[in-house]
Amino acid sequence: MRSGLRAVFAGATALAAVTLAGCGGSSASGSAGGKLDVVTSFYPLEFIARTVGGDAVHVTTLTAPGVEPHDLELTPKQVGTIATAKLVVYEKNLQPAVDEAVEQNAEDAGFDVVPAAHLEATGADFEEHDETQGAATPGGTTHPAAYTDEALDPHFWLDPVRYADVVKAVTDKLVATDSANAAGYQERSKALLADIGELDTDYKTGLADCRLKTFVTSHEAFAYLAKRYGLTMVGIAGFTPDAEPTPARIKEVQDIVKAQKVTTIFYEELVSPKVAETIARDVGVQTAVLSPIEGLSDANSQETYLTLMRENLQELRKANSCA
């Protein structure tokens, strides 16, 4: 992952550990109000825990609405919440602060979803470096030539098939952790998996016949989606959503837009649209939001993973002139 991602302050972790030691930590049940106490690291995992857990769980999310998940820092209180939870659902290597807090305070309660997500090196650019030339990959991404091809793409949730696999894994973990409520977990999981299966079908049919196959986005979060549904993603600024691309990269993206007659430059809700708007203005195309669904904000607080994915589908269909 990129070197600029911030880890949790060591002092904060130490302070929380001392505080917990002084007060004796959590109860043996690890519950809140009779419910299973679950901590999730960011929104896609929160949605699974809340939907599958239902009334049987109390869910706390570490990434607050409007906060960019990649740059999460934890407060001592949040580290304490991790330490007292019965289950901590997170994605290792996405948020180093969470990784460190789980390792130091909740190793037994931690549940890393990476094995279930089947992450791949998609060719998306996850390192900070000078961007000079571009190249296309068979995996659905065009990126700067100097990308690190060993880096695993963390954005599994934008591929409904991978997301469904993580739903199954979290469900199994909830059942194993709280067998008394197993039937409810399994029933709600079955309903959610049916919704995700329908979403996958809608993407397959909705993107099957498009005049354009390339889309341009400020954040290289959509490589799995592109690969799954036969599209090509062109990222402007790589893994860091608010990074400033070099002039060479901007020129390269502009050339792609012109050559392939791309109609739309996509940006996301949680960062400034300035770069996307500048490129769009210079080449005479429009801008629109394509949500990476990493977190909710005040503007879309009533949305869910499923509704945002459907909005993304409609935006892609419109931008790529899909029948």
Disulfide bonds with the S-S distance in Angstrom:
Cys210-Cys322 1.96
